Amino acid sequence: MTAIMSLHHEAPKNNFTTGQSWGALRKAWKGYRIAKVQGDSNKMREYAGKIRKIQGELGVSVASFPHLGIN
C-alpha cells in the first residue's frame, strides 16, 4: 500500500477526501496495534472493522484478521 496508489483511484464514496481517508486508515491501524499489545480483543475487532471499511472505500485490498474470525 503506497500513497501513490491514492493518486490513481477515484475519490471515496463518502464525504471525506482521499487524504482524510488515508489518515483515518493510518490511525485505525495504530489503534489496532495498541489494542493488540494490550490484549483487548473487543477493541481489536472494532478497529479491524474500521480498517476493512476504510480500505473498501479507498478501493485497496482489504485486510483479513483470521485470529479474530474476520476474513
NORCOR-V999980 format. One record per residue. N is the residue number from 1. PSI is psi in whole degrees, -180 to 180 (none if undefined). OMEGA is omega in whole degrees, -180 to 180 (* if undefined). Layout:
n=N psi=PSI omega=OMEGA
n=N psi=PSI omega=OMEGA
This chain:
n=1 psi=122 omega=179
n=2 psi=161 omega=179
n=3 psi=-26 omega=180
n=4 psi=-33 omega=179
n=5 psi=-38 omega=-177
n=6 psi=-22 omega=180
n=7 psi=-22 omega=-175
n=8 psi=3 omega=-180
n=9 psi=157 omega=175
n=10 psi=163 omega=178
n=11 psi=147 omega=178
n=12 psi=156 omega=-177
n=13 psi=51 omega=176
n=14 psi=-167 omega=-177
n=15 psi=14 omega=-178
n=16 psi=150 omega=176
n=17 psi=165 omega=178
n=18 psi=-41 omega=179
n=19 psi=-41 omega=178
n=20 psi=-38 omega=179
n=21 psi=-41 omega=177
n=22 psi=-39 omega=177
n=23 psi=-42 omega=178
n=24 psi=-39 omega=179
n=25 psi=-43 omega=179
n=26 psi=-44 omega=-180
n=27 psi=-36 omega=178
n=28 psi=-42 omega=177
n=29 psi=-39 omega=179
n=30 psi=-45 omega=178
n=31 psi=-40 omega=178
n=32 psi=-46 omega=-180
n=33 psi=-40 omega=178
n=34 psi=-46 omega=179
n=35 psi=-37 omega=179
n=36 psi=-43 omega=178
n=37 psi=-38 omega=-179
n=38 psi=-9 omega=180
n=39 psi=26 omega=-178
n=40 psi=93 omega=-175
n=41 psi=-30 omega=178
n=42 psi=-45 omega=177
n=43 psi=-37 omega=178
n=44 psi=-43 omega=178
n=45 psi=-42 omega=179
n=46 psi=-49 omega=-180
n=47 psi=-36 omega=178
n=48 psi=-42 omega=178
n=49 psi=-42 omega=179
n=50 psi=-42 omega=180
n=51 psi=-48 omega=-178
n=52 psi=-39 omega=180
n=53 psi=-48 omega=-178
n=54 psi=-40 omega=178
n=55 psi=-42 omega=177
n=56 psi=-41 omega=179
n=57 psi=-34 omega=180
n=58 psi=-15 omega=180
n=59 psi=24 omega=177
n=60 psi=168 omega=-180
n=61 psi=140 omega=-175
n=62 psi=128 omega=-178
n=63 psi=151 omega=173
n=64 psi=152 omega=-178
n=65 psi=74 omega=-174
n=66 psi=-31 omega=179
n=67 psi=-16 omega=176
n=68 psi=0 omega=-178
n=69 psi=22 omega=-180
n=70 psi=111 omega=-180
n=71 psi=none omega=*
